[in-house]
Amino acid sequence: MRGIDDAPVGDVRQHGGPARGSAAAILASLQGRDEELRRAFADGAEVVLWFEHDLYDQLQLVDVLALAREKGAAPSAIVIDSFPGKPGFRGLGELTAEELETLWSARAEVSEAALETASAVWDAFRAPEPVAFADWAVRGASALPLLGPALGRLLEELPAPGDGLSATERTALRAIEAGASTPTAAFLGAQDLEPAPFLGDSWFFRALAELGRGEARLVETADGDELPTPPPLGDGRRFAGLPIRPTATGRRALAGDEDRVELLGIDRWVGGTHVVPAAVWRWDPDRQRLLAPT
């Protein structure tokens, strides 16, 4: 996806296509994808987009549709959030070739309204302040009906009022408090708490490692030490199987009695918004409300 290298948190510098590699290699891969799409649109080739409901796919969808609108093209799309006989449907990768074939006849040309919506959402996603993006998340888009919930999940990567935790951090702490004793177990437990797939293990490990640093850390090793550097810069196998536990401070944060941002600071990109201690945007998921820095 243009400007993204792994989903889901939606960081324009850190989420969407290839998860690892040099910045130059990732950028070249994304630019190559864009050029291939531009050629296809210019040549009038039939372009059919296959996507599902999670944030990773929905951001790619609006990215590609924004590019199509720039080129005056209207691709077809198959976008689903369920499949007959699969009550726990998580994505297209679960389907067999025969099951995928049944979706082909349902492909439909993307409407002009959907193209306009995608272009506006893509601009809002990359903006330095998340105000317009939050507006799209709250009101949704009839032309792209699966988009609203996905955008809302991305906003939950902003610190919440009260505890300062992102949704990823909160589900990680919940999983560890419930008995997940390694980063891998915490990742699997946290993903079970997600309504749709969100993040890969490397990005989850990165978020977990941020909680496990400093005197005020929320997670630590079973020996009471800080968490080591996560993959890809650290030893992935060692990190994944490391015995971990919540700290007393982590339990207080999970209960809403401590603020993660005040304890650990913050340096995070959510879309085009850079969240730092001097500019802490927060998202209240209960009230569906964006809180500007104070």
TITI-584304 format. One record per residue (C-alpha): residue in three letters; y, x, z negated. Coordinates in steps of 0.2 Angstrom, whole numbers, padded with zeros to 4 digits, always signed. Example, Ala and Ser with C-alpha at 12.3 -4.5 7.8 and 13.67 -1.06 7.14 Angstrom:
ALA-0022+0062-0039
SER-0005+0068-0036
***
This chain:
MET+0000+0000+0000
ARG+0017+0007+0004
GLY+0024+0016-0011
ILE+0009+0013-0022
ASP-0006+0023-0027
ASP-0018+0014-0039
ALA-0012-0008-0046
PRO-0012-0012-0052
VAL+0002-0008-0068
GLY+0012-0009-0052
ASP+0021+0007-0054
VAL+0028+0011-0037
ARG+0025+0029-0040
GLN+0008+0027-0048
HIS-0002+0012-0042
GLY-0011+0005-0026
GLY-0021+0015-0013
PRO-0029+0032-0017
ALA-0030+0035-0036
ARG-0030+0054-0035
GLY-0024+0068-0025
SER-0007+0077-0022
ALA+0008+0067-0020
ALA+0010+0073-0002
ALA-0008+0068+0002
ILE-0006+0051-0005
LEU+0010+0048+0004
ALA+0003+0054+0020
SER-0012+0041+0018
LEU+0000+0027+0014
GLN+0011+0031+0029
GLY-0004+0032+0040
ARG-0009+0015+0035
ASP+0009+0008+0039
GLU+0009+0016+0056
GLU-0008+0009+0060
LEU-0002-0008+0055
ARG+0014-0006+0065
ARG+0004-0001+0081
ALA-0007-0016+0079
PHE+0008-0028+0077
ALA+0017-0021+0091
ASP+0001-0022+0103
GLY-0001-0040+0098
ALA-0019-0036+0091
GLU-0027-0049+0080
VAL-0024-0043+0062
VAL-0034-0053+0048
LEU-0030-0048+0030
TRP-0044-0051+0017
PHE-0037-0051-0001
GLU-0041-0059-0017
HIS-0031-0065-0033
ASP-0029-0050-0043
LEU-0013-0040-0044
TYR-0019-0025-0034
ASP-0023-0037-0019
GLN-0008-0048-0021
LEU+0004-0033-0021
GLN-0004-0026-0006
LEU-0003-0043+0002
VAL+0016-0045+0000
ASP+0018-0027+0005
VAL+0009-0029+0022
LEU+0017-0046+0025
ALA+0034-0039+0022
LEU+0030-0025+0035
ALA+0024-0039+0047
ARG+0040-0049+0045
GLU+0050-0033+0049
LYS+0040-0031+0066
GLY+0041-0050+0070
ALA+0022-0052+0068
ALA+0012-0066+0060
PRO-0006-0060+0055
SER-0019-0071+0049
ALA-0026-0070+0031
ILE-0041-0075+0020
VAL-0035-0075+0002
ILE-0047-0082-0011
ASP-0049-0083-0030
SER-0066-0092-0031
PHE-0082-0094-0021
PRO-0095-0107-0022
GLY-0109-0103-0034
LYS-0100-0089-0042
PRO-0092-0096-0058
GLY-0086-0079-0064
PHE-0079-0073-0047
ARG-0070-0057-0048
GLY-0067-0052-0030
LEU-0073-0050-0012
GLY-0084-0035-0017
GLU-0096-0046-0025
LEU-0100-0056-0009
THR-0114-0052+0003
ALA-0111-0050+0021
GLU-0118-0067+0024
GLU-0106-0074+0011
LEU-0091-0065+0018
GLU-0096-0072+0035
THR-0094-0090+0029
LEU-0075-0086+0025
TRP-0071-0081+0043
SER-0068-0099+0049
ALA-0055-0102+0035
ARG-0044-0088+0041
ALA-0026-0095+0045
GLU-0010-0088+0052
VAL+0002-0084+0038
SER+0017-0096+0038
GLU+0035-0090+0041
ALA+0038-0096+0023
ALA+0025-0085+0016
LEU+0032-0070+0026
GLU+0050-0073+0019
THR+0043-0075+0002
ALA+0033-0059+0003
SER+0048-0049+0009
ALA+0059-0056-0005
VAL+0045-0052-0018
TRP+0042-0035-0011
ASP+0061-0031-0013
ALA+0061-0038-0031
PHE+0046-0028-0035
ARG+0055-0012-0030
ALA+0072-0016-0038
PRO+0078-0005-0053
GLU+0079-0020-0064
PRO+0065-0033-0065
VAL+0076-0049-0066
ALA+0072-0056-0049
PHE+0054-0051-0050
ALA+0053-0060-0067
ASP+0060-0075-0058
TRP+0047-0075-0045
ALA+0033-0073-0058
VAL+0039-0088-0068
ARG+0042-0100-0054
GLY+0028-0094-0042
ALA+0028-0097-0024
SER+0020-0112-0015
ALA+0018-0102+0001
LEU+0008-0089-0008
PRO+0000-0099-0022
LEU-0010-0084-0031
LEU+0005-0073-0032
GLY+0014-0080-0048
PRO+0000-0076-0060
ALA-0003-0059-0053
LEU+0016-0055-0055
GLY+0016-0062-0073
ARG+0002-0050-0077
LEU+0012-0035-0071
LEU+0027-0040-0082
GLU+0015-0039-0096
GLU+0015-0021-0094
LEU+0033-0021-0101
PRO+0033-0019-0120
ALA+0032-0036-0129
PRO+0044-0041-0142
GLY+0038-0037-0159
ASP+0024-0025-0157
GLY+0031-0016-0142
LEU+0013-0016-0134
SER+0009-0019-0116
ALA-0005-0031-0112
THR-0016-0016-0107
GLU-0012-0007-0124
ARG-0015-0023-0134
THR-0032-0026-0126
ALA-0037-0008-0128
LEU-0033-0009-0147
ARG-0042-0026-0148
ALA-0058-0019-0140
ILE-0058-0004-0151
GLU-0054-0014-0167
ALA-0069-0025-0162
GLY-0081-0010-0161
ALA-0078-0001-0145
SER-0081+0017-0150
THR-0077+0027-0135
PRO-0064+0026-0121
THR-0077+0020-0109
ALA-0083+0006-0121
ALA-0064+0001-0124
PHE-0061+0000-0105
LEU-0076-0011-0102
GLY-0071-0022-0117
ALA-0053-0023-0112
GLN-0058-0028-0094
ASP-0068-0042-0102
LEU-0052-0049-0109
GLU-0043-0049-0092
PRO-0042-0065-0082
ALA-0043-0055-0066
PRO-0048-0036-0063
PHE-0034-0025-0068
LEU-0033-0006-0068
GLY-0046+0007-0065
ASP-0054+0017-0079
SER-0042+0033-0075
TRP-0026+0022-0078
PHE-0034+0014-0093
PHE-0038+0031-0100
ARG-0020+0037-0097
ALA-0013+0022-0106
LEU-0026+0025-0121
ALA-0021+0043-0122
GLU-0003+0039-0124
LEU-0007+0028-0139
GLY-0017+0043-0146
ARG-0003+0056-0147
GLY+0009+0061-0161
GLU+0009+0058-0180
ALA+0012+0040-0177
ARG-0003+0038-0165
LEU-0012+0021-0164
VAL-0029+0028-0159
GLU-0037+0044-0164
THR-0054+0053-0162
ALA-0067+0050-0175
ASP-0062+0067-0183
GLY-0044+0061-0185
ASP-0037+0071-0171
GLU-0025+0067-0156
LEU-0034+0061-0140
PRO-0036+0075-0127
THR-0028+0075-0110
PRO-0036+0061-0100
PRO-0043+0063-0082
PRO-0039+0068-0069
LEU-0030+0082-0077
GLY-0042+0083-0092
ASP-0061+0084-0093
GLY-0066+0066-0088
ARG-0083+0066-0095
ARG-0078+0073-0112
PHE-0064+0060-0113
ALA-0074+0045-0107
GLY-0087+0048-0121
LEU-0076+0054-0135
PRO-0079+0045-0151
ILE-0063+0036-0156
ARG-0056+0024-0169
PRO-0040+0014-0173
THR-0028+0022-0185
ALA-0020+0012-0199
THR-0004+0012-0189
GLY-0013+0005-0174
ARG-0020-0009-0184
ARG-0002-0013-0191
ALA+0004-0013-0173
LEU-0010-0025-0167
ALA-0005-0036-0181
GLY+0013-0036-0176
ASP+0019-0026-0191
GLU+0024-0011-0181
ASP+0033-0008-0164
ARG+0024+0004-0152
VAL+0040+0009-0144
GLU+0049+0014-0160
LEU+0034+0024-0165
LEU+0029+0033-0149
GLY+0044+0031-0138
ILE+0041+0026-0120
ASP+0042+0033-0102
ARG+0035+0020-0090
TRP+0038+0013-0073
VAL+0034-0005-0070
GLY+0038-0008-0051
GLY+0055+0000-0048
THR+0060-0002-0066
HIS+0060+0014-0077
VAL+0057+0009-0095
VAL+0064+0023-0107
PRO+0070+0022-0125
ALA+0088+0020-0119
ALA+0083+0005-0107
VAL+0069-0005-0114
TRP+0065-0020-0104
ARG+0053-0032-0113
TRP+0043-0047-0108
ASP+0039-0061-0119
PRO+0022-0068-0112
ASP+0022-0083-0124
ARG+0040-0089-0119
GLN+0039-0082-0101
ARG+0055-0074-0104
LEU+0062-0057-0099
LEU+0072-0048-0113
ALA+0085-0036-0106
PRO+0089-0019-0115
THR+0100-0020-0130
***
